[in-house]
Amino acid sequence: MKRQLPKPRDLAPLMQFKKPQLNAKKRRLESALTIEDLRAIAKRRTPKAAFDYTDGSAEAELSITRARQAFLDIEFHPAILRDVSKVRTGWQVLGAPVSLPFGIAPTGFTRMMHAEGEYAGARAAARAGIPFSLSTMGTASIEDVAAANPHGRNWFQLYMWKDRDRSMALVERAATAGYDTLLVTVDVPVAGARLRDKRNGMSIPPALTPATVLDALARPRWWFDFLTTEPLAFASLDRWSGTVAELLDTMFDPTVNFADLAWIREQWPGKLVVKGVQTLADARAVVDAGADGIVLSNHGGRQLDRAPIPFHLLPSVAAELGRGTEIMLDTGIMSGADIVASIALGARFTLVGRAYLYGLMAGGEAGVDRAIAILSEQIERTMRLLGVTGLDELTPQHLTQLTRLAPRPLHGQGRS
């Protein structure tokens, strides 16, 4: 093999140096290529109690683990030789357009994760052309979120309280502020056993203990923002001093039933979606009660541990109700491929909670933008590799749900 010394002009094209990014926030967000990357950044930058409130779930945390595993246990079936130069990632959801098949789920205590809280999420959602959902347990008011997102779609999530008048006062405020959809969450007769929060002594406002002070030393920016912005409180509630679990058990009403749902339907002028459906029978029942849509959800694994996996439930619900009901799904979504798989199996829309909050904790509003961008890029790339150019082309034939957890026959079944 003949060798020669390289000439300077031959080396020049090989020696390209990337311009350094001097902005630390931009640098760390640009380094995040997945939602899991954002989670790792969020964990480094957020105090343990706040991070665990987002990251954790109930008891042994089996429900969230299984939900995420269900998305990993799929096999896609791509079609080849299709023109996928242009891809449409949006369509109509609840009577209005969305640019992407996911929206921001309602999350409580959001300014605990980052001082910009719901405002960051609402503004980022507006830019992306997707809905933003405000929780009853939100830390920004109904009116302030509407002001932060005046031209986007705002949804309000309702927990039915023991005090019905106060509950409906929130509903009236949401209608007056222009919210177009009410998400009635029905899987919280009592609070789930969120053991991380109990072990961390999660309270409102956060308690300063020797452990939290020590934790603060490594996260001075979070504490600076926390101590120099508006005091943390649930904007829709009176001031509360106690643990989160104590508040939930005081507020939630274990007597809520289908008659209450029908009563809410009569009073709400917009679209009504029931969130927390976990069986086919209940899916049918809430539609019969007047719901325009349902969210298959086990509350991100934060209520009943070992609850049904929404992604596994989706095909049967879609087969039964898909034509007349808009089916949505949450719990366990960590990538755009998860969202594409959900649409293929019959979901009209999905909601992301933790994925959004990881971005928020990693970089405030810019971090939410990055989370949305990551999911958007993954959705578009997955669709192209599957050989589809629009969400309406996705069908169950595009994937197989591989079996990991399969129910055993009941006693006496399977015998001749």
C-alpha distance (Angstrom), angle and dihedral (degrees) to the residues before:
residue distance angle dihedral
M1 . . .
K2 3.77 . .
R3 3.80 115.4 .
Q4 3.78 133.6 -162.5
L5 3.75 136.8 176.8
P6 3.82 112.5 -99.3
K7 3.75 116.9 -109.9
P8 3.81 119.7 -128.4
R9 3.80 92.2 -116.7
D10 3.83 89.1 55.5
L11 3.79 92.0 52.0
A12 3.81 96.1 48.4
P13 3.86 96.5 77.4
L14 3.82 89.8 50.6
M15 3.78 95.9 51.9
Q16 3.78 104.0 72.2
F17 3.77 117.1 150.4
K18 3.77 121.4 -157.9
K19 3.77 113.7 -123.7
P20 3.81 107.3 -109.3
Q21 3.80 117.5 -112.4
L22 3.79 105.8 -132.6
N23 3.81 95.3 -175.0
A24 3.81 104.9 90.3
K25 3.81 94.9 -155.7
K26 3.80 93.3 50.4
R27 3.78 90.2 45.4
R28 3.79 94.9 54.5
L29 3.81 94.1 42.3
E30 3.79 92.4 48.9
S31 3.79 88.1 53.2
A32 3.82 90.5 58.3
L33 3.79 109.7 93.3
T34 3.82 98.3 164.4
I35 3.79 138.5 30.7
E36 3.80 87.1 -108.6
D37 3.82 88.0 59.0
L38 3.81 89.2 53.9
R39 3.79 89.4 49.0
A40 3.81 90.8 55.0
I41 3.82 91.0 50.5
A42 3.81 91.1 46.3
K43 3.79 91.7 52.5
R44 3.80 91.4 53.9
R45 3.80 94.3 48.1
T46 3.82 103.4 39.6
P47 3.80 129.4 70.9
K48 3.78 113.7 -104.3
A49 3.81 96.8 -111.9
A50 3.81 93.2 52.3
F51 3.80 94.1 43.1
D52 3.80 92.6 47.6
Y53 3.81 91.2 49.0
T54 3.81 87.2 60.7
D55 3.77 100.0 34.6
G56 3.79 99.9 41.2
S57 3.77 133.7 78.4
A58 3.79 138.1 -175.9
E59 3.78 129.1 -43.4
A60 3.85 111.1 -43.3
E61 3.84 90.3 0.6
L62 3.80 91.8 -125.3
S63 3.82 95.0 139.2
I64 3.80 95.9 60.3
T65 3.80 92.0 41.1
R66 3.80 91.4 52.3
A67 3.81 92.7 44.9
R68 3.79 91.8 54.3
Q69 3.78 91.6 44.3
A70 3.81 90.1 52.9
F71 3.80 89.7 61.6
L72 3.80 90.7 47.9
D73 3.80 89.9 51.3
I74 3.78 96.6 69.3
E75 3.77 131.3 105.2
F76 3.79 117.6 -151.3
H77 3.81 121.8 -144.5
P78 3.82 108.0 -149.3
A79 3.78 123.6 -160.7
I80 3.81 116.6 -141.6
L81 3.79 136.0 -146.9
R82 3.79 94.8 34.4
D83 3.79 124.9 138.1
V84 3.80 102.7 -114.5
S85 3.80 98.0 160.3
K86 3.82 89.0 120.5
V87 3.79 123.5 39.5
R88 3.82 128.6 -173.7
T89 3.79 112.4 -150.0
G90 3.80 97.8 175.9
W91 3.79 140.4 68.7
Q92 3.81 140.9 148.4
V93 3.79 120.3 -51.4
L94 3.80 120.9 -179.3
G95 3.78 91.8 -14.5
A96 3.81 99.9 -48.8
P97 3.81 135.8 77.7
V98 3.80 126.1 -95.6
S99 3.80 124.5 -169.6
L100 3.80 93.9 -145.6
P101 3.82 133.1 26.7
F102 3.79 94.2 -113.4
G103 3.77 138.8 63.8
I104 3.78 136.5 -168.8
A105 3.78 111.9 -83.7
P106 3.80 122.4 -134.8
T107 3.79 111.0 -92.9
G108 3.78 129.4 -177.2
F109 3.78 129.4 -134.0
T110 3.82 89.3 16.4
R111 3.81 99.0 160.4
M112 3.79 86.1 58.6
M113 3.80 87.3 68.2
H114 3.79 93.0 49.9
A115 3.80 132.6 -11.5
E116 3.84 92.3 -116.5
G117 3.81 90.0 59.0
E118 3.78 119.4 155.5
Y119 3.80 92.5 -0.6
A120 3.80 90.2 65.1
G121 3.78 91.9 48.2
A122 3.79 94.7 47.3
R123 3.80 94.0 49.2
A124 3.80 93.3 45.5
A125 3.80 91.0 48.5
A126 3.80 91.0 51.6
R127 3.80 91.6 52.6
A128 3.80 90.8 49.5
G129 3.81 94.5 46.9
I130 3.82 94.9 -119.7
P131 3.83 132.5 120.4
F132 3.79 123.4 -94.7
S133 3.81 118.5 -148.0
L134 3.80 121.0 -150.8
S135 3.79 117.7 -154.3
T136 3.79 126.5 -137.2
M137 3.82 81.9 -125.5
G138 3.81 91.5 52.5
T139 3.79 123.2 133.6
A140 3.81 94.8 -139.2
S141 3.78 123.8 64.5
I142 3.79 125.8 -108.9
E143 3.79 90.9 -113.0
D144 3.81 95.8 45.7
V145 3.80 92.6 52.3
A146 3.80 89.9 49.5
A147 3.81 88.5 52.2
A148 3.81 90.9 49.9
N149 3.81 90.9 49.7
P150 3.81 104.2 30.1
H151 3.80 97.7 154.2
G152 3.81 100.7 33.1
R153 3.78 131.8 80.3
N154 3.78 115.1 -85.1
W155 3.79 122.3 -168.1
F156 3.81 124.8 -169.5
Q157 3.79 122.9 -144.7
L158 3.80 115.7 -148.5
Y159 3.77 130.8 -157.7
M160 3.78 110.9 -167.1
W161 3.79 107.8 -124.5
K162 3.73 128.2 -156.2
D163 3.80 84.9 -110.5
R164 3.83 100.4 69.5
D165 3.79 94.0 -174.4
R166 3.80 92.1 58.1
S167 3.79 90.9 47.3
M168 3.77 93.1 53.0
A169 3.80 91.7 44.4
L170 3.82 86.7 63.6
V171 3.80 90.3 48.4
E172 3.80 90.7 52.4
R173 3.81 91.3 49.0
A174 3.80 90.7 51.3
A175 3.80 91.9 50.5
T176 3.80 91.4 48.1
A177 3.82 91.1 49.5
G178 3.81 91.5 54.4
Y179 3.79 102.0 -104.4
D180 3.81 106.5 161.0
T181 3.82 101.5 -161.5
L182 3.80 135.1 42.0
L183 3.81 117.4 -152.1
V184 3.80 107.8 -158.7
T185 3.79 108.2 -161.7
V186 3.79 111.8 -150.3
D187 3.81 106.6 173.3
V188 3.81 98.4 82.0
P189 3.82 111.0 81.4
V190 3.81 83.0 141.3
A191 3.78 133.4 1.3
G192 3.77 118.5 -86.8
A193 3.81 120.3 -117.1
R194 3.80 100.1 -96.6
L195 3.75 98.2 -177.3
R196 3.79 97.6 -176.2
D197 3.80 89.6 60.3
K198 3.79 92.0 49.0
R199 3.78 92.4 49.1
N200 3.80 90.9 47.8
G201 3.81 92.4 47.8
M202 3.81 89.7 -124.7
S203 3.81 106.5 -162.5
I204 3.79 142.0 163.1
P205 2.97 109.7 -87.1
P206 3.83 98.4 20.4
A207 3.79 112.0 -101.5
L208 3.79 118.9 -124.2
T209 3.80 107.6 -132.5
P210 3.82 130.2 159.9
A211 3.81 87.7 -96.0
T212 3.83 94.4 52.3
V213 3.79 91.6 45.6
L214 3.80 90.2 52.5
D215 3.80 89.8 46.7
A216 3.80 89.3 51.1
L217 3.78 94.1 59.5
A218 3.80 91.1 72.3
R219 3.82 93.4 44.4
P220 3.80 106.8 44.9
R221 3.82 95.0 151.3
W222 3.80 93.3 59.1
W223 3.80 91.7 49.2
F224 3.80 92.6 45.6
D225 3.81 90.2 54.1
F226 3.80 91.7 44.1
L227 3.79 95.1 50.6
T228 3.82 97.0 42.1
T229 3.82 100.2 47.3
E230 3.80 134.4 67.7
P231 3.83 112.0 -54.2
L232 3.77 112.8 -92.8
A233 3.81 115.3 -104.1
F234 3.79 140.8 138.0
A235 3.79 100.7 -91.7
S236 3.81 95.2 -150.4
L237 3.80 94.9 48.1
D238 3.76 138.8 61.3
R239 3.77 117.4 -97.6
W240 3.78 111.4 -71.3
S241 3.78 129.9 -162.9
G242 3.77 112.2 -167.2
T243 3.77 142.5 58.6
V244 3.78 123.5 -43.1
A245 3.81 91.5 -118.1
E246 3.80 91.5 53.3
L247 3.79 90.8 52.0
L248 3.79 92.7 49.5
D249 3.79 93.5 49.7
T250 3.82 90.5 47.9
M251 3.79 94.3 49.3
F252 3.81 107.5 35.4
D253 3.79 118.3 87.3
P254 3.83 117.0 -137.9
T255 3.82 91.0 -166.7
V256 3.84 96.3 67.5
N257 3.81 110.8 127.3
F258 3.79 142.8 164.4
A259 3.79 92.0 -77.6
D260 3.80 88.5 60.7
L261 3.78 89.8 51.2
A262 3.80 91.4 52.5
W263 3.82 88.8 48.1
I264 3.81 91.1 54.0
R265 3.81 89.9 47.7
E266 3.80 89.9 57.5
Q267 3.82 92.4 53.7
W268 3.79 103.2 39.8
P269 3.83 113.5 83.4
G270 3.81 97.9 -164.2
K271 3.77 136.4 56.2
L272 3.81 116.1 -46.2
V273 3.80 121.2 -149.3
V274 3.81 124.7 -179.3
K275 3.81 113.3 -143.2
G276 3.78 123.4 -160.5
V277 3.81 101.7 42.9
Q278 3.82 110.5 158.5
T279 3.81 106.9 166.9
L280 3.79 135.6 49.3
A281 3.81 91.1 -124.2
D282 3.80 92.0 55.7
A283 3.80 90.8 45.9
R284 3.81 89.2 57.9
A285 3.81 92.0 44.9
V286 3.81 97.0 52.8
V287 3.80 90.9 48.0
D288 3.80 88.7 52.0
A289 3.82 87.2 51.4
G290 3.81 90.1 60.1
A291 3.82 106.0 -91.4
D292 3.80 116.2 154.9
G293 3.78 91.1 -155.2
I294 3.78 144.5 -1.4
V295 3.78 135.2 -140.3
L296 3.78 114.7 -142.6
S297 3.77 99.7 -144.7
N298 3.78 143.3 140.9
H299 3.81 90.3 -158.6
G300 3.78 93.2 -96.6
G301 3.79 89.2 -60.9
R302 3.81 89.9 -64.1
Q303 3.81 98.4 120.2
L304 3.81 120.3 36.1
D305 3.78 113.0 17.3
R306 3.82 113.7 -139.6
A307 3.82 88.6 28.4
P308 3.83 119.8 156.2
I309 3.79 116.5 -73.4
P310 3.83 107.0 -113.6
F311 3.82 93.7 -148.5
H312 3.81 90.2 54.9
L313 3.81 91.1 48.5
L314 3.80 93.6 49.4
P315 3.85 101.0 83.0
S316 3.81 95.1 54.0
V317 3.81 93.5 45.3
A318 3.80 91.7 46.9
A319 3.79 91.3 50.1
E320 3.81 91.0 51.2
L321 3.81 102.8 37.9
G322 3.78 108.2 10.2
R323 3.78 100.4 110.0
G324 3.78 99.0 52.6
T325 3.80 101.8 28.2
E326 3.78 132.3 57.4
I327 3.78 105.3 -127.9
M328 3.79 119.3 -156.2
L329 3.77 130.6 -177.8
D330 3.78 139.7 -158.7
T331 3.83 139.3 165.2
G332 3.77 123.3 88.3
I333 3.81 100.5 18.9
M334 3.80 109.5 148.3
S335 3.80 103.2 150.8
G336 3.78 144.6 31.2
A337 3.80 88.6 -110.4
D338 3.83 88.3 62.1
I339 3.80 88.8 54.5
V340 3.81 93.5 48.0
A341 3.80 90.1 49.9
S342 3.81 90.2 51.7
I343 3.80 92.4 51.8
A344 3.80 90.7 47.7
L345 3.80 91.1 55.3
G346 3.79 93.8 51.0
A347 3.79 109.9 -80.6
R348 3.77 116.3 136.7
F349 3.78 93.9 -160.4
T350 3.79 143.0 -2.1
L351 3.80 135.0 -146.4
V352 3.81 125.5 -142.1
G353 3.79 121.6 -157.7
R354 3.78 113.0 156.2
A355 3.81 92.8 34.1
Y356 3.80 89.0 57.9
L357 3.79 93.6 44.4
Y358 3.81 92.8 50.5
G359 3.80 87.3 57.6
L360 3.80 91.5 46.2
M361 3.79 92.3 51.9
A362 3.80 91.8 44.8
G363 3.79 95.5 54.1
G364 3.79 117.6 -15.2
E365 3.79 115.9 -121.2
A366 3.80 92.0 -11.1
G367 3.79 87.9 53.6
V368 3.81 91.5 53.8
D369 3.80 88.5 50.3
R370 3.80 88.2 52.1
A371 3.81 93.1 49.8
I372 3.80 91.0 50.8
A373 3.82 90.9 46.5
I374 3.81 92.0 51.0
L375 3.80 92.6 50.8
S376 3.81 91.8 43.8
E377 3.81 92.9 51.5
Q378 3.79 91.2 47.7
I379 3.81 92.6 49.0
E380 3.78 92.9 51.0
R381 3.80 94.2 44.8
T382 3.82 92.8 47.7
M383 3.80 91.6 49.9
R384 3.80 91.7 50.0
L385 3.80 92.4 49.0
L386 3.81 89.6 49.3
G387 3.80 89.5 52.8
V388 3.81 97.9 -116.8
T389 3.80 128.6 126.7
G390 3.81 100.6 -167.9
L391 3.79 139.5 31.5
D392 3.80 90.3 -115.7
E393 3.81 89.3 65.0
L394 3.80 93.6 61.2
T395 3.82 113.5 102.1
P396 3.81 137.9 166.4
Q397 3.80 87.2 -96.0
H398 3.80 88.6 72.6
L399 3.79 93.6 71.7
T400 3.77 147.7 20.2
Q401 3.80 124.0 -141.5
L402 3.79 103.3 -135.0
T403 3.79 116.6 -141.3
R404 3.78 119.7 -111.8
L405 3.79 104.2 134.3
A406 3.81 111.1 34.3
P407 3.81 124.9 170.1
R408 3.79 117.0 -109.3
P409 3.82 117.3 -129.6
L410 3.79 115.1 -92.6
H411 3.80 116.8 -106.4
G412 3.78 109.2 -70.3
Q413 3.82 95.9 16.8
G414 3.77 120.5 120.4
R415 3.83 94.9 31.2
S416 3.73 122.9 119.5
